[in-house]
Amino acid sequence: QIQELGGRVLPGEISSAVYYYKVTFSDKHGKRLEPEEIQAIQESEISEKGLKRQFVLRYYSVFNIGQTIGLPPD
């Protein structure tokens, strides 16, 4: 994104990690449950209803705008 705007990261700068995680549930047919449906389910009901819990973890390496040069002021 920085290069697309005509800028670059300063030499020697180190990126920071940003983590994103989410827990989703799906029924035995593979249909994903909506967040409202998930909130209504008790922990003990997960196995009774045959629900499958899935974890998503992603991470991104990012730079702060202060670690760049050559970007337009706006």
Predicted model as a PDB file, atoms N, CA, C, CB and O in Angstrom, pLDDT in the B-factor column:
MODEL        1                                                                  
ATOM      1  N   GLN A   1       0.828  -1.191   0.000  1.00 89.00           N  
ATOM      2  CA  GLN A   1       0.000   0.000   0.000  1.00 89.00           C  
ATOM      3  C   GLN A   1       0.865   1.245   0.000  1.00 89.00           C  
ATOM      4  CB  GLN A   1      -0.938   0.004   1.202  1.00 89.00           C  
ATOM      5  O   GLN A   1       0.539   2.233  -0.657  1.00 89.00           O  
ATOM      6  N   ILE A   2       1.963   1.202   0.731  1.00 90.00           N  
ATOM      7  CA  ILE A   2       2.857   2.354   0.784  1.00 90.00           C  
ATOM      8  C   ILE A   2       3.441   2.614  -0.596  1.00 90.00           C  
ATOM      9  CB  ILE A   2       3.984   2.132   1.816  1.00 90.00           C  
ATOM     10  O   ILE A   2       3.491   3.761  -1.042  1.00 90.00           O  
ATOM     11  N   GLN A   3       3.881   1.568  -1.272  1.00 91.00           N  
ATOM     12  CA  GLN A   3       4.456   1.728  -2.607  1.00 91.00           C  
ATOM     13  C   GLN A   3       3.416   2.242  -3.601  1.00 91.00           C  
ATOM     14  CB  GLN A   3       5.038   0.398  -3.098  1.00 91.00           C  
ATOM     15  O   GLN A   3       3.739   3.046  -4.476  1.00 91.00           O  
ATOM     16  N   GLU A   4       2.185   1.789  -3.473  1.00 93.00           N  
ATOM     17  CA  GLU A   4       1.120   2.255  -4.371  1.00 93.00           C  
ATOM     18  C   GLU A   4       0.906   3.753  -4.258  1.00 93.00           C  
ATOM     19  CB  GLU A   4      -0.183   1.527  -4.071  1.00 93.00           C  
ATOM     20  O   GLU A   4       0.509   4.403  -5.226  1.00 93.00           O  
ATOM     21  N   LEU A   5       1.169   4.309  -3.068  1.00 91.00           N  
ATOM     22  CA  LEU A   5       0.995   5.746  -2.833  1.00 91.00           C  
ATOM     23  C   LEU A   5       2.265   6.537  -3.108  1.00 91.00           C  
ATOM     24  CB  LEU A   5       0.547   5.990  -1.408  1.00 91.00           C  
ATOM     25  O   LEU A   5       2.295   7.751  -2.904  1.00 91.00           O  
ATOM     26  N   GLY A   6       3.315   5.863  -3.569  1.00 92.00           N  
ATOM     27  CA  GLY A   6       4.550   6.551  -3.916  1.00 92.00           C  
ATOM     28  C   GLY A   6       5.550   6.666  -2.784  1.00 92.00           C  
ATOM     29  O   GLY A   6       6.535   7.391  -2.921  1.00 92.00           O  
ATOM     30  N   GLY A   7       5.341   5.993  -1.691  1.00 94.00           N  
ATOM     31  CA  GLY A   7       6.245   6.067  -0.557  1.00 94.00           C  
ATOM     32  C   GLY A   7       7.030   4.792  -0.380  1.00 94.00           C  
ATOM     33  O   GLY A   7       6.933   3.854  -1.172  1.00 94.00           O  
ATOM     34  N   ARG A   8       7.821   4.783   0.699  1.00 96.00           N  
ATOM     35  CA  ARG A   8       8.555   3.560   1.025  1.00 96.00           C  
ATOM     36  C   ARG A   8       8.828   3.530   2.526  1.00 96.00           C  
ATOM     37  CB  ARG A   8       9.887   3.472   0.216  1.00 96.00           C  
ATOM     38  O   ARG A   8       8.729   4.549   3.210  1.00 96.00           O  
ATOM     39  N   VAL A   9       9.171   2.354   3.018  1.00 96.00           N  
ATOM     40  CA  VAL A   9       9.511   2.179   4.430  1.00 96.00           C  
ATOM     41  C   VAL A   9      10.969   2.601   4.611  1.00 96.00           C  
ATOM     42  CB  VAL A   9       9.282   0.687   4.901  1.00 96.00           C  
ATOM     43  O   VAL A   9      11.823   2.287   3.782  1.00 96.00           O  
ATOM     44  N   LEU A  10      11.238   3.303   5.686  1.00 96.00           N  
ATOM     45  CA  LEU A  10      12.604   3.738   5.983  1.00 96.00           C  
ATOM     46  C   LEU A  10      13.516   2.531   6.186  1.00 96.00           C  
ATOM     47  CB  LEU A  10      12.626   4.641   7.235  1.00 96.00           C  
ATOM     48  O   LEU A  10      13.083   1.521   6.740  1.00 96.00           O  
ATOM     49  N   PRO A  11      14.765   2.618   5.749  1.00 96.00           N  
ATOM     50  CA  PRO A  11      15.696   1.504   5.929  1.00 96.00           C  
ATOM     51  C   PRO A  11      15.895   1.179   7.412  1.00 96.00           C  
ATOM     52  CB  PRO A  11      17.045   1.830   5.276  1.00 96.00           C  
ATOM     53  O   PRO A  11      16.000   2.079   8.245  1.00 96.00           O  
ATOM     54  N   GLY A  12      15.945  -0.101   7.724  1.00 96.00           N  
ATOM     55  CA  GLY A  12      16.195  -0.555   9.088  1.00 96.00           C  
ATOM     56  C   GLY A  12      14.965  -0.637   9.975  1.00 96.00           C  
ATOM     57  O   GLY A  12      15.058  -1.112  11.106  1.00 96.00           O  
ATOM     58  N   GLU A  13      13.817  -0.187   9.489  1.00 97.00           N  
ATOM     59  CA  GLU A  13      12.592  -0.255  10.294  1.00 97.00           C  
ATOM     60  C   GLU A  13      12.102  -1.692  10.388  1.00 97.00           C  
ATOM     61  CB  GLU A  13      11.491   0.646   9.695  1.00 97.00           C  
ATOM     62  O   GLU A  13      12.250  -2.468   9.443  1.00 97.00           O  
ATOM     63  N   ILE A  14      11.525  -2.041  11.517  1.00 97.00           N  
ATOM     64  CA  ILE A  14      11.033  -3.398  11.767  1.00 97.00           C  
ATOM     65  C   ILE A  14       9.516  -3.360  11.883  1.00 97.00           C  
ATOM     66  CB  ILE A  14      11.670  -4.001  13.056  1.00 97.00           C  
ATOM     67  O   ILE A  14       8.958  -2.479  12.537  1.00 97.00           O  
ATOM     68  N   SER A  15       8.864  -4.305  11.255  1.00 96.00           N  
ATOM     69  CA  SER A  15       7.399  -4.356  11.291  1.00 96.00           C  
ATOM     70  C   SER A  15       6.900  -4.874  12.635  1.00 96.00           C  
ATOM     71  CB  SER A  15       6.864  -5.243  10.156  1.00 96.00           C  
ATOM     72  O   SER A  15       7.648  -5.484  13.400  1.00 96.00           O  
ATOM     73  N   SER A  16       5.635  -4.622  12.905  1.00 97.00           N  
ATOM     74  CA  SER A  16       4.958  -5.143  14.096  1.00 97.00           C  
ATOM     75  C   SER A  16       3.909  -6.149  13.649  1.00 97.00           C  
ATOM     76  CB  SER A  16       4.307  -3.991  14.937  1.00 97.00           C  
ATOM     77  O   SER A  16       3.343  -6.022  12.563  1.00 97.00           O  
ATOM     78  N   ALA A  17       3.653  -7.134  14.474  1.00 98.00           N  
ATOM     79  CA  ALA A  17       2.648  -8.144  14.143  1.00 98.00           C  
ATOM     80  C   ALA A  17       1.290  -7.709  14.677  1.00 98.00           C  
ATOM     81  CB  ALA A  17       3.041  -9.528  14.721  1.00 98.00           C  
ATOM     82  O   ALA A  17       1.168  -7.233  15.805  1.00 98.00           O  
ATOM     83  N   VAL A  18       0.281  -7.884  13.842  1.00 98.00           N  
ATOM     84  CA  VAL A  18      -1.100  -7.657  14.244  1.00 98.00           C  
ATOM     85  C   VAL A  18      -1.818  -8.989  14.073  1.00 98.00           C  
ATOM     86  CB  VAL A  18      -1.786  -6.501  13.397  1.00 98.00           C  
ATOM     87  O   VAL A  18      -1.761  -9.603  13.008  1.00 98.00           O  
ATOM     88  N   TYR A  19      -2.494  -9.429  15.134  1.00 98.00           N  
ATOM     89  CA  TYR A  19      -3.167 -10.731  15.119  1.00 98.00           C  
ATOM     90  C   TYR A  19      -4.677 -10.557  15.051  1.00 98.00           C  
ATOM     91  CB  TYR A  19      -2.786 -11.551  16.360  1.00 98.00           C  
ATOM     92  O   TYR A  19      -5.243  -9.650  15.662  1.00 98.00           O  
ATOM     93  N   TYR A  20      -5.319 -11.447  14.294  1.00 97.00           N  
ATOM     94  CA  TYR A  20      -6.775 -11.460  14.169  1.00 97.00           C  
ATOM     95  C   TYR A  20      -7.217 -12.890  14.453  1.00 97.00           C  
ATOM     96  CB  TYR A  20      -7.256 -10.967  12.735  1.00 97.00           C  
ATOM     97  O   TYR A  20      -6.670 -13.837  13.887  1.00 97.00           O  
ATOM     98  N   TYR A  21      -8.199 -13.046  15.325  1.00 95.00           N  
ATOM     99  CA  TYR A  21      -8.709 -14.393  15.572  1.00 95.00           C  
ATOM    100  C   TYR A  21     -10.227 -14.368  15.634  1.00 95.00           C  
ATOM    101  CB  TYR A  21      -8.124 -14.972  16.878  1.00 95.00           C  
ATOM    102  O   TYR A  21     -10.847 -13.345  15.923  1.00 95.00           O  
ATOM    103  N   LYS A  22     -10.800 -15.525  15.355  1.00 90.00           N  
ATOM    104  CA  LYS A  22     -12.246 -15.660  15.354  1.00 90.00           C  
ATOM    105  C   LYS A  22     -12.588 -17.124  15.610  1.00 90.00           C  
ATOM    106  CB  LYS A  22     -12.862 -15.161  14.008  1.00 90.00           C  
ATOM    107  O   LYS A  22     -11.884 -18.023  15.151  1.00 90.00           O  
ATOM    108  N   VAL A  23     -13.657 -17.353  16.335  1.00 87.00           N  
ATOM    109  CA  VAL A  23     -14.162 -18.703  16.559  1.00 87.00           C  
ATOM    110  C   VAL A  23     -15.507 -18.789  15.852  1.00 87.00           C  
ATOM    111  CB  VAL A  23     -14.289 -19.039  18.101  1.00 87.00           C  
ATOM    112  O   VAL A  23     -16.379 -17.946  16.061  1.00 87.00           O  
ATOM    113  N   THR A  24     -15.674 -19.811  15.012  1.00 87.00           N  
ATOM    114  CA  THR A  24     -16.939 -20.006  14.315  1.00 87.00           C  
ATOM    115  C   THR A  24     -17.495 -21.380  14.657  1.00 87.00           C  
ATOM    116  CB  THR A  24     -16.761 -19.852  12.784  1.00 87.00           C  
ATOM    117  O   THR A  24     -16.761 -22.274  15.079  1.00 87.00           O  
ATOM    118  N   PHE A  25     -18.776 -21.533  14.474  1.00 87.00           N  
ATOM    119  CA  PHE A  25     -19.446 -22.811  14.692  1.00 87.00           C  
ATOM    120  C   PHE A  25     -20.238 -23.173  13.444  1.00 87.00           C  
ATOM    121  CB  PHE A  25     -20.375 -22.752  15.939  1.00 87.00           C  
ATOM    122  O   PHE A  25     -20.806 -22.307  12.778  1.00 87.00           O  
ATOM    123  N   SER A  26     -20.266 -24.459  13.140  1.00 88.00           N  
ATOM    124  CA  SER A  26     -21.092 -24.938  12.039  1.00 88.00           C  
ATOM    125  C   SER A  26     -21.845 -26.171  12.515  1.00 88.00           C  
ATOM    126  CB  SER A  26     -20.229 -25.256  10.774  1.00 88.00           C  
ATOM    127  O   SER A  26     -21.391 -26.888  13.406  1.00 88.00           O  
ATOM    128  N   ASP A  27     -23.013 -26.409  11.901  1.00 84.00           N  
ATOM    129  CA  ASP A  27     -23.810 -27.571  12.284  1.00 84.00           C  
ATOM    130  C   ASP A  27     -23.306 -28.812  11.556  1.00 84.00           C  
ATOM    131  CB  ASP A  27     -25.304 -27.334  11.979  1.00 84.00           C  
ATOM    132  O   ASP A  27     -22.334 -28.738  10.804  1.00 84.00           O  
ATOM    133  N   LYS A  28     -23.955 -29.942  11.773  1.00 83.00           N  
ATOM    134  CA  LYS A  28     -23.484 -31.204  11.189  1.00 83.00           C  
ATOM    135  C   LYS A  28     -23.590 -31.239   9.671  1.00 83.00           C  
ATOM    136  CB  LYS A  28     -24.266 -32.354  11.766  1.00 83.00           C  
ATOM    137  O   LYS A  28     -23.007 -32.117   9.034  1.00 83.00           O  
ATOM    138  N   HIS A  29     -24.325 -30.296   9.079  1.00 86.00           N  
ATOM    139  CA  HIS A  29     -24.460 -30.215   7.629  1.00 86.00           C  
ATOM    140  C   HIS A  29     -23.462 -29.224   7.022  1.00 86.00           C  
ATOM    141  CB  HIS A  29     -25.886 -29.814   7.258  1.00 86.00           C  
ATOM    142  O   HIS A  29     -23.429 -29.048   5.804  1.00 86.00           O  
ATOM    143  N   GLY A  30     -22.657 -28.583   7.858  1.00 86.00           N  
ATOM    144  CA  GLY A  30     -21.653 -27.647   7.390  1.00 86.00           C  
ATOM    145  C   GLY A  30     -22.124 -26.202   7.304  1.00 86.00           C  
ATOM    146  O   GLY A  30     -21.358 -25.330   6.894  1.00 86.00           O  
ATOM    147  N   LYS A  31     -23.376 -25.933   7.685  1.00 88.00           N  
ATOM    148  CA  LYS A  31     -23.895 -24.569   7.638  1.00 88.00           C  
ATOM    149  C   LYS A  31     -23.340 -23.780   8.816  1.00 88.00           C  
ATOM    150  CB  LYS A  31     -25.447 -24.562   7.655  1.00 88.00           C  
ATOM    151  O   LYS A  31     -23.432 -24.209   9.966  1.00 88.00           O  
ATOM    152  N   ARG A  32     -22.758 -22.614   8.512  1.00 88.00           N  
ATOM    153  CA  ARG A  32     -22.205 -21.755   9.562  1.00 88.00           C  
ATOM    154  C   ARG A  32     -23.311 -21.065  10.333  1.00 88.00           C  
ATOM    155  CB  ARG A  32     -21.256 -20.716   8.966  1.00 88.00           C  
ATOM    156  O   ARG A  32     -24.288 -20.592   9.751  1.00 88.00           O  
ATOM    157  N   LEU A  33     -23.153 -21.009  11.642  1.00 85.00           N  
ATOM    158  CA  LEU A  33     -24.138 -20.345  12.488  1.00 85.00           C  
ATOM    159  C   LEU A  33     -23.850 -18.855  12.554  1.00 85.00           C  
ATOM    160  CB  LEU A  33     -24.143 -20.953  13.898  1.00 85.00           C  
ATOM    161  O   LEU A  33     -22.694 -18.434  12.516  1.00 85.00           O  
ATOM    162  N   GLU A  34     -24.895 -18.069  12.653  1.00 84.00           N  
ATOM    163  CA  GLU A  34     -24.781 -16.622  12.783  1.00 84.00           C  
ATOM    164  C   GLU A  34     -24.362 -16.283  14.223  1.00 84.00           C  
ATOM    165  CB  GLU A  34     -26.131 -15.919  12.410  1.00 84.00           C  
ATOM    166  O   GLU A  34     -24.620 -17.064  15.139  1.00 84.00           O  
ATOM    167  N   PRO A  35     -23.723 -15.131  14.425  1.00 79.00           N  
ATOM    168  CA  PRO A  35     -23.298 -14.756  15.783  1.00 79.00           C  
ATOM    169  C   PRO A  35     -24.442 -14.747  16.802  1.00 79.00           C  
ATOM    170  CB  PRO A  35     -22.655 -13.390  15.751  1.00 79.00           C  
ATOM    171  O   PRO A  35     -24.236 -15.100  17.964  1.00 79.00           O  
ATOM    172  N   GLU A  36     -25.628 -14.352  16.382  1.00 81.00           N  
ATOM    173  CA  GLU A  36     -26.769 -14.337  17.300  1.00 81.00           C  
ATOM    174  C   GLU A  36     -27.134 -15.756  17.749  1.00 81.00           C  
ATOM    175  CB  GLU A  36     -27.982 -13.666  16.632  1.00 81.00           C  
ATOM    176  O   GLU A  36     -27.510 -15.972  18.902  1.00 81.00           O  
ATOM    177  N   GLU A  37     -27.021 -16.708  16.837  1.00 80.00           N  
ATOM    178  CA  GLU A  37     -27.320 -18.096  17.174  1.00 80.00           C  
ATOM    179  C   GLU A  37     -26.272 -18.656  18.142  1.00 80.00           C  
ATOM    180  CB  GLU A  37     -27.384 -18.956  15.897  1.00 80.00           C  
ATOM    181  O   GLU A  37     -26.599 -19.418  19.052  1.00 80.00           O  
ATOM    182  N   ILE A  38     -25.036 -18.276  17.938  1.00 79.00           N  
ATOM    183  CA  ILE A  38     -23.946 -18.772  18.774  1.00 79.00           C  
ATOM    184  C   ILE A  38     -24.088 -18.269  20.204  1.00 79.00           C  
ATOM    185  CB  ILE A  38     -22.593 -18.348  18.198  1.00 79.00           C  
ATOM    186  O   ILE A  38     -23.840 -19.019  21.149  1.00 79.00           O  
ATOM    187  N   GLN A  39     -24.480 -17.024  20.374  1.00 78.00           N  
ATOM    188  CA  GLN A  39     -24.618 -16.452  21.716  1.00 78.00           C  
ATOM    189  C   GLN A  39     -25.685 -17.159  22.535  1.00 78.00           C  
ATOM    190  CB  GLN A  39     -24.945 -14.977  21.623  1.00 78.00           C  
ATOM    191  O   GLN A  39     -25.604 -17.195  23.763  1.00 78.00           O  
ATOM    192  N   ALA A  40     -26.684 -17.719  21.868  1.00 79.00           N  
ATOM    193  CA  ALA A  40     -27.778 -18.378  22.574  1.00 79.00           C  
ATOM    194  C   ALA A  40     -27.439 -19.809  22.994  1.00 79.00           C  
ATOM    195  CB  ALA A  40     -29.011 -18.386  21.706  1.00 79.00           C  
ATOM    196  O   ALA A  40     -28.212 -20.435  23.720  1.00 79.00           O  
ATOM    197  N   ILE A  41     -26.301 -20.333  22.552  1.00 79.00           N  
ATOM    198  CA  ILE A  41     -25.928 -21.719  22.833  1.00 79.00           C  
ATOM    199  C   ILE A  41     -25.057 -21.789  24.080  1.00 79.00           C  
ATOM    200  CB  ILE A  41     -25.192 -22.341  21.630  1.00 79.00           C  
ATOM    201  O   ILE A  41     -24.104 -21.023  24.227  1.00 79.00           O  
ATOM    202  N   GLN A  42     -25.387 -22.705  24.967  1.00 78.00           N  
ATOM    203  CA  GLN A  42     -24.584 -22.963  26.163  1.00 78.00           C  
ATOM    204  C   GLN A  42     -23.426 -23.891  25.787  1.00 78.00           C  
ATOM    205  CB  GLN A  42     -25.457 -23.590  27.306  1.00 78.00           C  
ATOM    206  O   GLN A  42     -23.534 -24.664  24.835  1.00 78.00           O  
ATOM    207  N   GLU A  43     -22.337 -23.817  26.520  1.00 76.00           N  
ATOM    208  CA  GLU A  43     -21.163 -24.653  26.247  1.00 76.00           C  
ATOM    209  C   GLU A  43     -21.515 -26.141  26.244  1.00 76.00           C  
ATOM    210  CB  GLU A  43     -20.072 -24.381  27.284  1.00 76.00           C  
ATOM    211  O   GLU A  43     -20.982 -26.897  25.432  1.00 76.00           O  
ATOM    212  N   SER A  44     -22.400 -26.565  27.136  1.00 75.00           N  
ATOM    213  CA  SER A  44     -22.775 -27.984  27.218  1.00 75.00           C  
ATOM    214  C   SER A  44     -23.594 -28.446  26.013  1.00 75.00           C  
ATOM    215  CB  SER A  44     -23.564 -28.237  28.492  1.00 75.00           C  
ATOM    216  O   SER A  44     -23.646 -29.643  25.733  1.00 75.00           O  
ATOM    217  N   GLU A  45     -24.225 -27.531  25.303  1.00 77.00           N  
ATOM    218  CA  GLU A  45     -25.057 -27.885  24.154  1.00 77.00           C  
ATOM    219  C   GLU A  45     -24.264 -28.095  22.870  1.00 77.00           C  
ATOM    220  CB  GLU A  45     -26.082 -26.818  23.931  1.00 77.00           C  
ATOM    221  O   GLU A  45     -24.797 -28.635  21.902  1.00 77.00           O  
ATOM    222  N   ILE A  46     -23.013 -27.682  22.845  1.00 79.00           N  
ATOM    223  CA  ILE A  46     -22.218 -27.771  21.622  1.00 79.00           C  
ATOM    224  C   ILE A  46     -22.120 -29.209  21.134  1.00 79.00           C  
ATOM    225  CB  ILE A  46     -20.821 -27.200  21.852  1.00 79.00           C  
ATOM    226  O   ILE A  46     -22.396 -29.480  19.965  1.00 79.00           O  
ATOM    227  N   SER A  47     -21.734 -30.132  22.001  1.00 76.00           N  
ATOM    228  CA  SER A  47     -21.608 -31.533  21.580  1.00 76.00           C  
ATOM    229  C   SER A  47     -22.974 -32.193  21.415  1.00 76.00           C  
ATOM    230  CB  SER A  47     -20.772 -32.320  22.594  1.00 76.00           C  
ATOM    231  O   SER A  47     -23.144 -33.052  20.550  1.00 76.00           O  
ATOM    232  N   GLU A  48     -23.955 -31.797  22.239  1.00 76.00           N  
ATOM    233  CA  GLU A  48     -25.304 -32.371  22.132  1.00 76.00           C  
ATOM    234  C   GLU A  48     -25.929 -32.088  20.769  1.00 76.00           C  
ATOM    235  CB  GLU A  48     -26.205 -31.817  23.240  1.00 76.00           C  
ATOM    236  O   GLU A  48     -26.612 -32.944  20.206  1.00 76.00           O  
ATOM    237  N   LYS A  49     -25.698 -30.903  20.248  1.00 78.00           N  
ATOM    238  CA  LYS A  49     -26.290 -30.508  18.964  1.00 78.00           C  
ATOM    239  C   LYS A  49     -25.409 -30.883  17.780  1.00 78.00           C  
ATOM    240  CB  LYS A  49     -26.549 -29.014  18.950  1.00 78.00           C  
ATOM    241  O   LYS A  49     -25.778 -30.627  16.634  1.00 78.00           O  
ATOM    242  N   GLY A  50     -24.262 -31.479  18.037  1.00 81.00           N  
ATOM    243  CA  GLY A  50     -23.359 -31.891  16.956  1.00 81.00           C  
ATOM    244  C   GLY A  50     -22.696 -30.718  16.254  1.00 81.00           C  
ATOM    245  O   GLY A  50     -22.433 -30.777  15.052  1.00 81.00           O  
ATOM    246  N   LEU A  51     -22.427 -29.656  16.997  1.00 86.00           N  
ATOM    247  CA  LEU A  51     -21.804 -28.481  16.402  1.00 86.00           C  
ATOM    248  C   LEU A  51     -20.289 -28.649  16.338  1.00 86.00           C  
ATOM    249  CB  LEU A  51     -22.166 -27.221  17.198  1.00 86.00           C  
ATOM    250  O   LEU A  51     -19.677 -29.289  17.193  1.00 86.00           O  
ATOM    251  N   LYS A  52     -19.712 -28.064  15.313  1.00 86.00           N  
ATOM    252  CA  LYS A  52     -18.269 -28.126  15.126  1.00 86.00           C  
ATOM    253  C   LYS A  52     -17.687 -26.735  15.355  1.00 86.00           C  
ATOM    254  CB  LYS A  52     -17.907 -28.657  13.706  1.00 86.00           C  
ATOM    255  O   LYS A  52     -18.115 -25.766  14.729  1.00 86.00           O  
ATOM    256  N   ARG A  53     -16.718 -26.641  16.246  1.00 86.00           N  
ATOM    257  CA  ARG A  53     -16.066 -25.365  16.562  1.00 86.00           C  
ATOM    258  C   ARG A  53     -14.816 -25.252  15.700  1.00 86.00           C  
ATOM    259  CB  ARG A  53     -15.710 -25.258  18.096  1.00 86.00           C  
ATOM    260  O   ARG A  53     -14.021 -26.188  15.617  1.00 86.00           O  
ATOM    261  N   GLN A  54     -14.649 -24.095  15.057  1.00 88.00           N  
ATOM    262  CA  GLN A  54     -13.484 -23.860  14.205  1.00 88.00           C  
ATOM    263  C   GLN A  54     -12.801 -22.565  14.635  1.00 88.00           C  
ATOM    264  CB  GLN A  54     -13.893 -23.796  12.704  1.00 88.00           C  
ATOM    265  O   GLN A  54     -13.457 -21.564  14.919  1.00 88.00           O  
ATOM    266  N   PHE A  55     -11.484 -22.606  14.675  1.00 92.00           N  
ATOM    267  CA  PHE A  55     -10.698 -21.442  15.070  1.00 92.00           C  
ATOM    268  C   PHE A  55      -9.975 -20.889  13.851  1.00 92.00           C  
ATOM    269  CB  PHE A  55      -9.688 -21.805  16.189  1.00 92.00           C  
ATOM    270  O   PHE A  55      -9.421 -21.640  13.049  1.00 92.00           O  
ATOM    271  N   VAL A  56      -9.986 -19.583  13.723  1.00 92.00           N  
ATOM    272  CA  VAL A  56      -9.275 -18.907  12.638  1.00 92.00           C  
ATOM    273  C   VAL A  56      -8.269 -17.961  13.286  1.00 92.00           C  
ATOM    274  CB  VAL A  56     -10.267 -18.131  11.675  1.00 92.00           C  
ATOM    275  O   VAL A  56      -8.639 -17.140  14.126  1.00 92.00           O  
ATOM    276  N   LEU A  57      -7.013 -18.071  12.902  1.00 97.00           N  
ATOM    277  CA  LEU A  57      -5.981 -17.173  13.388  1.00 97.00           C  
ATOM    278  C   LEU A  57      -5.204 -16.673  12.182  1.00 97.00           C  
ATOM    279  CB  LEU A  57      -5.042 -17.879  14.423  1.00 97.00           C  
ATOM    280  O   LEU A  57      -4.706 -17.466  11.383  1.00 97.00           O  
ATOM    281  N   ARG A  58      -5.103 -15.367  12.054  1.00 97.00           N  
ATOM    282  CA  ARG A  58      -4.322 -14.751  10.989  1.00 97.00           C  
ATOM    283  C   ARG A  58      -3.426 -13.701  11.607  1.00 97.00           C  
ATOM    284  CB  ARG A  58      -5.237 -14.131   9.894  1.00 97.00           C  
ATOM    285  O   ARG A  58      -3.751 -13.125  12.645  1.00 97.00           O  
ATOM    286  N   TYR A  59      -2.314 -13.458  10.975  1.00 97.00           N  
ATOM    287  CA  TYR A  59      -1.459 -12.378  11.441  1.00 97.00           C  
ATOM    288  C   TYR A  59      -0.926 -11.606  10.237  1.00 97.00           C  
ATOM    289  CB  TYR A  59      -0.295 -12.926  12.307  1.00 97.00           C  
ATOM    290  O   TYR A  59      -0.772 -12.151   9.144  1.00 97.00           O  
ATOM    291  N   TYR A  60      -0.656 -10.353  10.463  1.00 97.00           N  
ATOM    292  CA  TYR A  60      -0.170  -9.461   9.430  1.00 97.00           C  
ATOM    293  C   TYR A  60       1.032  -8.706   9.981  1.00 97.00           C  
ATOM    294  CB  TYR A  60      -1.286  -8.484   8.956  1.00 97.00           C  
ATOM    295  O   TYR A  60       1.056  -8.345  11.158  1.00 97.00           O  
ATOM    296  N   SER A  61       2.021  -8.469   9.140  1.00 96.00           N  
ATOM    297  CA  SER A  61       3.167  -7.639   9.499  1.00 96.00           C  
ATOM    298  C   SER A  61       2.896  -6.235   8.979  1.00 96.00           C  
ATOM    299  CB  SER A  61       4.509  -8.217   8.915  1.00 96.00           C  
ATOM    300  O   SER A  61       2.688  -6.045   7.780  1.00 96.00           O  
ATOM    301  N   VAL A  62       2.897  -5.259   9.865  1.00 96.00           N  
ATOM    302  CA  VAL A  62       2.521  -3.900   9.487  1.00 96.00           C  
ATOM    303  C   VAL A  62       3.592  -2.902   9.925  1.00 96.00           C  
ATOM    304  CB  VAL A  62       1.161  -3.528  10.102  1.00 96.00           C  
ATOM    305  O   VAL A  62       4.384  -3.162  10.831  1.00 96.00           O  
ATOM    306  N   PHE A  63       3.588  -1.764   9.256  1.00 95.00           N  
ATOM    307  CA  PHE A  63       4.454  -0.646   9.598  1.00 95.00           C  
ATOM    308  C   PHE A  63       3.600   0.538   9.980  1.00 95.00           C  
ATOM    309  CB  PHE A  63       5.394  -0.289   8.431  1.00 95.00           C  
ATOM    310  O   PHE A  63       2.511   0.736   9.441  1.00 95.00           O  
ATOM    311  N   ASN A  64       4.101   1.327  10.919  1.00 93.00           N  
ATOM    312  CA  ASN A  64       3.452   2.563  11.326  1.00 93.00           C  
ATOM    313  C   ASN A  64       3.757   3.628  10.279  1.00 93.00           C  
ATOM    314  CB  ASN A  64       3.926   3.013  12.745  1.00 93.00           C  
ATOM    315  O   ASN A  64       4.822   3.599   9.662  1.00 93.00           O  
ATOM    316  N   ILE A  65       2.852   4.554  10.073  1.00 91.00           N  
ATOM    317  CA  ILE A  65       3.061   5.619   9.089  1.00 91.00           C  
ATOM    318  C   ILE A  65       4.325   6.422   9.396  1.00 91.00           C  
ATOM    319  CB  ILE A  65       1.846   6.551   9.051  1.00 91.00           C  
ATOM    320  O   ILE A  65       4.947   6.970   8.485  1.00 91.00           O  
ATOM    321  N   GLY A  66       4.708   6.495  10.674  1.00 92.00           N  
ATOM    322  CA  GLY A  66       5.923   7.190  11.059  1.00 92.00           C  
ATOM    323  C   GLY A  66       7.197   6.492  10.604  1.00 92.00           C  
ATOM    324  O   GLY A  66       8.281   7.069  10.688  1.00 92.00           O  
ATOM    325  N   GLN A  67       7.082   5.259  10.123  1.00 95.00           N  
ATOM    326  CA  GLN A  67       8.230   4.498   9.634  1.00 95.00           C  
ATOM    327  C   GLN A  67       8.387   4.618   8.126  1.00 95.00           C  
ATOM    328  CB  GLN A  67       8.094   3.038  10.021  1.00 95.00           C  
ATOM    329  O   GLN A  67       9.140   3.857   7.519  1.00 95.00           O  
ATOM    330  N   THR A  68       7.687   5.564   7.518  1.00 95.00           N  
ATOM    331  CA  THR A  68       7.691   5.698   6.068  1.00 95.00           C  
ATOM    332  C   THR A  68       8.140   7.087   5.646  1.00 95.00           C  
ATOM    333  CB  THR A  68       6.310   5.401   5.503  1.00 95.00           C  
ATOM    334  O   THR A  68       8.171   8.023   6.445  1.00 95.00           O  
ATOM    335  N   ILE A  69       8.482   7.196   4.383  1.00 95.00           N  
ATOM    336  CA  ILE A  69       8.775   8.500   3.786  1.00 95.00           C  
ATOM    337  C   ILE A  69       8.153   8.536   2.390  1.00 95.00           C  
ATOM    338  CB  ILE A  69      10.328   8.766   3.723  1.00 95.00           C  
ATOM    339  O   ILE A  69       7.847   7.499   1.801  1.00 95.00           O  
ATOM    340  N   GLY A  70       7.976   9.743   1.882  1.00 94.00           N  
ATOM    341  CA  GLY A  70       7.523   9.910   0.512  1.00 94.00           C  
ATOM    342  C   GLY A  70       6.021   9.812   0.304  1.00 94.00           C  
ATOM    343  O   GLY A  70       5.567   9.759  -0.839  1.00 94.00           O  
ATOM    344  N   LEU A  71       5.237   9.786   1.381  1.00 90.00           N  
ATOM    345  CA  LEU A  71       3.786   9.700   1.231  1.00 90.00           C  
ATOM    346  C   LEU A  71       3.184  11.104   1.133  1.00 90.00           C  
ATOM    347  CB  LEU A  71       3.160   8.923   2.417  1.00 90.00           C  
ATOM    348  O   LEU A  71       3.714  12.050   1.716  1.00 90.00           O  
ATOM    349  N   PRO A  72       2.076  11.240   0.393  1.00 85.00           N  
ATOM    350  CA  PRO A  72       1.395  12.540   0.359  1.00 85.00           C  
ATOM    351  C   PRO A  72       0.887  12.904   1.757  1.00 85.00           C  
ATOM    352  CB  PRO A  72       0.215  12.517  -0.657  1.00 85.00           C  
ATOM    353  O   PRO A  72       0.603  12.004   2.547  1.00 85.00           O  
ATOM    354  N   PRO A  73       0.765  14.204   2.089  1.00 80.00           N  
ATOM    355  CA  PRO A  73       0.368  14.601   3.441  1.00 80.00           C  
ATOM    356  C   PRO A  73      -1.017  14.108   3.862  1.00 80.00           C  
ATOM    357  CB  PRO A  73       0.405  16.088   3.546  1.00 80.00           C  
ATOM    358  O   PRO A  73      -1.259  13.939   5.057  1.00 80.00           O  
ATOM    359  N   ASP A  74      -1.891  13.881   2.962  1.00 76.00           N  
ATOM    360  CA  ASP A  74      -3.236  13.430   3.343  1.00 76.00           C  
ATOM    361  C   ASP A  74      -3.286  11.934   3.396  1.00 76.00           C  
ATOM    362  CB  ASP A  74      -4.292  13.953   2.371  1.00 76.00           C  
ATOM    363  O   ASP A  74      -4.333  11.362   3.699  1.00 76.00           O  
TER     364      ASP A  74                                                      
ENDMDL                                                                          
END                                                                             
